[in-house]
Structure formats: C-alpha cells, structure tokens
Amino acid sequence: MDSLIVASARALAAGDAIGALKRVALREDAPALALRGIAMAQLGELGRARELLRRAGRGFGANEQKARARCVVAEAEVALAMRDFGAAPRALLAAAELLAARGDRANALQARLIAVRRLVLLGRLDAAASDLERLDLDGVSPTLVAVAELLSAELALRALRTEHARAALLRAAQAAAQARIPALAAEVAEATQSLERPAARRLSAQRAEQALRLDEIEALLASGALVVDACRRGVRAGDDWRPLARRPVLFVLAQTLAEAWPDDVGRETLIERTFRLRDPDETHRARLRVEMGRLRKVLAGVARIDATPRGFVLQPEAARDVVVLAPPIAGEQASLLALLSDGAAWSTSALALALGASQRTVQRALAELEAQGRVRSVGRTRTQRWLAPSLAPNLAAFTTILLLPAALPSG
C-alpha cells in the first residue's frame, strides 16, 4: 500500500475528510475509490459516497476479499445514514464474519454495530439489545467504544431506564474524548441533552398540563398510577401493560375517559370523539356499548368502566390516580414527525417499515404534512426522500424517544 493511501486512511480515522480527499481525489484505483467514498460520506454527500464505494468493491480483485468486505461495511453504514432499509442485512453479517476470520476485528465489530443500529431504528429493541450484549469490546478503539455506548444509551432511553442511559452516555463521552473526533463528541453531547428535554405532556382533570422529562416519566410509571399513554398507545398500571396500538377505537375511548376522570363523559361526546359523528342515532349508541364492553375486558384488573345516567366513568382499581401521557408533538402524525426529526432524509418505504404501516398510509400522512409545511421532499420517484424542513417548529426543543417505533416493555 502506497504512502498516499496510508496518509489518507489516517486522516479519515482522525475525522479529517478534507485532508483525506486531498491525497486521493484524482485517483481511480480501488483503494482510493474506497477512501474517497468514506470521505464523501463524512462530508454528507451520501449518494456520491455510495457510488464510489460500489465502484471500489467491483474494483478489488477476487483475491482481495477483505477489502471487498470493508466496502460492504462502509456501504451499509451509508445506507443507514440514508435511512435505506431495503437491503437485507445478510451481506453485512457475512462481511463481518469474513473480516473477523481474517483478523480485522475493528471492521468486523463496526459491521455488527451497524447491524445493531439498524435494528434500533426499526424498533426491534429486544434483538438489538441481545446482539449488542454479545459484542466483545475489550481492547477496541475508543471510537468503537463510544459508538457501542451510544447504542446502549439509546436502548436504555427507549426502555425508560434513565440512570442506565446516563451511565452509558458518560462512558461514551469519555471514549469520544479519547478518540478526538469532533463529530462523535457532538453526537454524544446531543444524546446527553435529550435527558434534560421534555419528552411528553402530563394531562389530568385535576391539574394543569405539565411537561415531563424522561426521568419524570419513568418515576410516574413506577408510581402505580393508571397511565393512558398516548405516546405508545396503551394503558399501564405499575408493571402491567395493556397495548392498544392495534385497537384505535378502544384507545380513543380510554383516553377520553381518562382525560375527564374522576368525572364521567357523556355518550354523545364519546361517540363524536371515537366515531367522528355529531348526530348519533340508536345504532351508534349500541355500537358504543359494544366497544365499552370490549374495553372493560382489556382493562379488567386495573380499572372498571361504570355506566352513569349521562354516559360512562373510569374507575381505577386500588385507588390509583389517572394520568394521560400525551406526546410533545400534537397530532396523529407524531411518530412520523419523530422519525423525521433526526435530520436524516427518509424514503417512504423506510418510514413504512419503521412505523409498521403500509406505504400508502405513510404516503397519505406525508402529503398532509407537506401541505401544512411540516415536511418537505427531495428527489423524485425511487430517489425521493422526506425530511423535516428547517423552518418547521423546532423539534430539538424536546426529545422524541417515546414517539419512536416499539412498544413499552411489559415490565
């Protein structure tokens, strides 16, 4: 390997993408193409980076399998930054195994961290935590330690274990300081700030609306209160979690009753909010009784729903308080906006995959948000990507951890 390639690689490892490009910008051999691709990725030119890495992978000979595998890993990281989840992870995991077998432990570990990050973005938190726990970080570079600790912190935040997250972020900050890579240190600082930002709003009939941080939400859930969680779409009482994400009618009923507690809610109000009808007839009242019966079964053991002359009232068991936990972003597209708030450009298919929804549903929501000026698109057809515009309401004023894909743990 010649001196310019070595110097360029060292510049990239130190986070100096411009310095790396200066050394190999005019070269077309495979090693130079690979380094140029990584440098372009660090500079945010992701489309160009992917093209260069693919050319580099094709340029390496049949006897250069390790170099090809490194290109696969780099391209997978670019795809992750582009929020492109279309490719199966098999090629990435195969590259990780090859690199480990050939003694390239650092790049093998990087590949596995990319695979874990992909699982986290898709909301597959149990699988991500299991894969991360199996990784051996002894003796690896501070950069990889920082990345792993960032993933550990994000998993802890998603599970509302704020002390674990704080400890992981402290370790990540120490490793990032040793790595001396400004972009990595900034990422750790941004993640740390999420602990101090509001993550949800507490609503109840007895007190004014209150913004809550993640640690305050953790304490609320541990208090034993009956929490109707509009962020994760379910009802929680202590360690008992009753998911309602796939039963929207029942969730709206539960939320409406919880918002009025300890008072009852009239039948006309329940029908209007749940079925979106303003002039109900007897068939709608009958349907309301059926849905209330279903909700009673779901909440059995944590709350009763009693009929009153006017309508229905929620009666929590064990003298619990009733609280509604509302998203910091108002509206039905809160989770969609949460994904776009990371600043990355998402494809429609990637958003649908992350949200567990159909592409058609996501397309309709994006069209509505675009008409409101809350999202914008770049590119067309297969290259179209969506992101939050810089002129949209400041999403950085709060953390959207609770709005990201994946249900709360059952306890």
Long-range contacts (C-beta under 8 A, 24 or more apart in sequence): 1-31, 5-31, 5-32, 5-35, 8-32, 8-35, 8-39, 9-35, 12-38, 12-39, 12-42, 13-143, 14-180, 14-181, 15-42, 15-180, 15-181, 15-182, 15-183, 15-184, 17-42, 17-43, 18-43, 29-59, 30-55, 30-56, 30-57, 30-59, 30-60, 30-64, 30-67, 31-56, 31-67, 33-59, 34-67, 34-70, 34-71, 34-74, 37-71, 37-74, 37-75, 37-78, 38-74, 41-74, 41-77, 41-78, 41-81, 42-183, 46-78, 46-81, 46-82, 47-82, 49-78, 50-75, 50-78, 50-79, 50-82, 53-78, 65-98, 65-102, 66-98, 66-99, 66-102, 66-104, 69-94, 69-95, 69-98, 69-99, 69-102, 69-104, 69-107, 70-95, 70-99, 70-104, 70-107, 72-111, 73-99, 73-107, 73-110, 73-111, 73-114, 76-111, 76-114, 76-115, 77-110, 77-114, 80-114, 80-117, 80-118, 80-121, 81-344, 82-344, 82-345, 82-347, 82-385, 83-121, 83-344, 83-345, 83-346, 83-347, 83-350, 83-351, 83-385, 84-347, 84-350, 85-118, 85-121, 85-122, 85-349, 85-350, 85-353, 85-354, 86-347, 86-349, 86-350, 89-115, 89-118, 105-140, 106-140, 106-141, 106-144, 109-135, 109-137, 109-140, 109-144, 110-144, 110-147, 113-144, 113-147, 113-148, 113-151, 116-151, 117-151, 120-151, 120-154, 120-155, 120-158, 121-354, 122-353, 122-354, 122-405, 123-354, 123-356, 123-404, 123-405, 123-406, 124-406, 125-155, 125-158, 125-159, 125-406, 128-155, 129-155, 141-179, 142-175, 142-176, 142-178, 142-179, 143-175, 143-176, 143-179, 143-181, 143-184, 145-171, 145-172, 145-175, 146-172, 146-173, 146-175, 146-176, 146-179, 146-184, 146-188, 147-184, 149-175, 150-187, 150-188, 150-191, 153-191, 154-191, 157-194, 157-195, 157-214, 157-399, 157-401, 158-401, 158-404, 158-406, 159-409, 160-214, 160-217, 160-218, 160-221, 160-408, 161-218, 162-195, 162-214, 162-215, 162-218, 165-195, 165-214, 166-195, 169-195, 194-399, 194-401, 195-399, 197-396, 197-397, 197-398, 197-399, 198-328, 198-397, 198-398, 198-399, 199-328, 199-398, 199-399, 199-400, 199-401, 199-402, 200-231, 200-325, 200-326, 200-327, 200-328, 200-402, 201-325, 201-326, 201-327, 201-328, 202-323, 202-324, 202-325, 202-326, 203-259, 203-323, 203-324, 203-325, 203-326, 204-259, 204-261, 204-321, 204-322, 204-323, 204-324, 205-259, 205-260, 205-261, 205-262, 205-263, 211-328, 211-398, 212-325, 214-399, 214-401, 214-402, 217-325, 217-402, 220-323, 220-325, 223-321, 224-318, 224-320, 225-320, 225-321, 225-322, 225-323, 226-258, 226-302, 226-303, 226-316, 226-320, 226-321, 226-322, 226-323, 227-323, 227-324, 227-325, 228-254, 228-255, 228-258, 228-322, 228-323, 228-324, 228-325, 229-325, 229-408, 230-255, 230-324, 230-325, 230-326, 230-327, 231-325, 231-326, 231-327, 231-334, 231-402, 231-403, 232-402, 232-407, 232-408, 234-407, 234-408, 235-298, 235-299, 235-302, 235-303, 236-408, 237-302, 237-303, 237-316, 237-317, 237-320, 238-411, 239-410, 239-411, 240-301, 240-302, 240-410, 240-411, 241-407, 241-408, 241-409, 241-410, 241-411, 242-298, 242-299, 242-302, 243-407, 244-298, 245-407, 247-294, 247-298, 249-274, 249-275, 249-291, 250-291, 250-294, 250-295, 250-298, 253-291, 253-292, 253-295, 254-295, 254-299, 254-314, 255-324, 257-305, 257-312, 257-313, 257-314, 258-314, 258-322, 258-323, 258-324, 259-324, 260-313, 260-314, 261-313, 261-314, 261-316, 261-322, 262-313, 262-322, 263-313, 264-308, 264-310, 264-311, 264-312, 264-313, 265-310, 265-311, 265-312, 265-313, 266-310, 266-311, 267-310, 267-311, 267-312, 269-311, 270-311, 270-312, 325-402, 327-402, 327-403, 328-398, 328-399, 328-400, 328-403, 329-395, 329-398, 329-400, 329-403, 332-365, 333-365, 333-368, 333-369, 333-374, 334-403, 335-403, 335-404, 335-405, 336-362, 336-365, 336-366, 336-369, 337-369, 337-374, 337-375, 337-388, 337-395, 337-400, 337-403, 338-400, 338-403, 338-404, 339-404, 339-405, 340-375, 340-386, 340-387, 340-388, 341-388, 341-395, 341-396, 341-400, 343-387, 343-388, 344-387, 345-378, 345-385, 345-386, 345-387, 346-385, 346-386, 346-387, 347-384, 347-385, 347-386, 348-384, 348-386, 351-386, 354-405, 355-405, 356-405
